[in-house]
């Protein structure tokens, strides 16, 4: 079934927990990648994609076991003695991990980490001079031309540089298969773009097979030829990238495609997938997607459908695909043409007027230099207006948001929020109260934005009481929950019993409790899965329409900005480099940096590469 | 509100499914029983003890274990078992007072210093550093030695001088959580600082507080016994374990049990408290984890 070279995985099972009562993480995983080919394994959190990759390399954590067949160049890896398997890792199969900040040993120089496993023809460690020369050469391969980088420690490098070094170390022994587990998720958009380009070019120059594991379909389409979509521990669809994008053959793949906000236009409504990904151990017995699928029928829930081939190189686990295939394609196509013009908003009274805001963080230690986070920023948010604040990490966008809600104080300039001047003084009590009635904040990380030891009800009741309501608190709490789309029996639950999306809903409800006129949303949707992200963005839009809220939307994601904001400010190194109506800034960026930002958003390849892999590959 | 924002019906409880059920290990059960027995002895010594611990009977001095005296008698013919049982009272109450008081004081200091930071933190920090340089037991020995057998003086000294260790641990735990979004969200909502400390920070550092409490309790047992072993603290003649060890160690070859029994009681209580404390910490820690 497969070409003799390359990596193929057949019927892999990954289970966790004790042997007596195992919890299935992934099952029946089958995939193949040939030399020079790039495949993507795409799935939301909890789909089991990362553990599957680790299982292939035999790097599973304690208490997690794998079964099934892993063949590399027609040798069964699972049956190899541990010694041989260890030799295979790094030389033949290599791994690049997600977090560039913990992937490298902080106490060793970068060059030493790249050349550590290298040996000469007789299996001895290289001598100093050759190690130096090798390190410089490997760094050049990943686009670092300065050979002195080899003498630096990881903390002296930026995230993108570290990821490059990680890739250099992974490919130092010229492996034939590179497995990259979310290699760009922790990076900024422009850096992400560079790393993806790098992976693509390395694949060509080294004739390397690439397995890219990601949650982001856009990333997958930009690099890979073939895509395996995973959901709740099984591959539910596999298809060539172009075909999947144009005509998905599983309702979940369609859902993912539709939920992904488009960057080039504003749509009437994002289509989220109701519910959330089931946790391992709590998965339904039949088709895992059936409870969230609008085409599900009783038979879907009876048993797990098999992965069936529907065309060469295409397979799906949907048992109704014959009936609904046409409809799926139609939904996809409709979406591709449907676009809504951004609603025009009349000029309104401002809630926030910031002028020449400067923020300098004092130097750390005796030898540190002060950090200028914001350098003369002007910003204006009108009543009921949704304003985006876009920038990469370190651009100062979060600092500006925090200044506006009063969590941070500006060093210089003026910040006027709801008629209260925040800069340069300690707020008196009535001013503080006025500020809190005007602006509230929703935070990024759904796991730490709620107090884990308090119930949802207690958290909201506290906020309601602070708003001055002392009677009917319970009713007010139920009302808030309803506003954000949660039933009132959620009140006695603790955050640990909620999914990420539900926690963000509660956090938004908490911000609404004081009936603010402006909500500062700091990356509220970026830690969530795509399907859940769409639900939250829709919720925010609805709340705006119903309550006339204004938003300051802090994000790095241009597609999100396109969907929810009217105006946008582009922040670069503490300065606003461009501002204007969202559509005009994104469609016709004037500043160099904005142009680079827009160009970095991953897009599907113009033309699928004309290799024979597509036809020859099977699921 | 809309069709596409229908929430999940099933609460997500990943942790609980993947983690093993939170069974109490045998060591902790045994430790709990030991502590319970000691507590009963401390509260109702007259019900448990076979004899009056102070009853002197020279005709029966230095008897071996067995017969009328399960653990034998000491030089004055007092029943060792009864004295050990009556000793539980002072052995447990002193450390309990020390642990409670020192934890309450440290907790207050940690919350204030950790939450407000800045110069408040600097003052508390320097004060704590200053106290840290004083060795608790030696200061207690000197002070009690100079001012004469004050049991309460000893306890007071141990309370104050045990503060630094706790503050270091708890302040770090407060600072770790102080910058988390849920605390900042409470601030932007306008929750008062006191309420933030008590409602939002304290419950989330409870595991650390519990661990510190049992650690202080264990050290309290050892410290107070050391003092009474040296003849400081409790008055002579009282049935205190440390004191019994000191009194009976001279006759260790005639009647070993008279000194082994109080020593054993000391070790058992201290080790049990440690086991229970450790388990409680881990239990709370696991329950409080959200991810």
Interface residues (C-beta under 8 A of the other chain):
Chain A: X16 X17 X18 X23 X271 X272 X273 X274 X275 X276 X278 X279 X280 X281 X282 X405 X406 X407 X432 X433 X436 X439 X440 X441 X443 X444 X445 X447 X448 X449 X450 X451 X452 X453 X454 X462 X463 X466 X482 X483 X485 X486 X487 X490 X493 X495 X496 X497 X498 X499 X501 X502 X505 X507 X510 X511 X513 X514 X534 X535 X538 X539 X542
Chain B: X1 X2 X3 X4 X5 X6 X7 X8 X9 X10 X11 X12 X13 X14 X15 X17 X18 X20 X180 X181 X182 X184 X185 X186 X187 X188 X189 X190 X191 X199 X200 X203 X204 X206 X288 X289 X290 X291
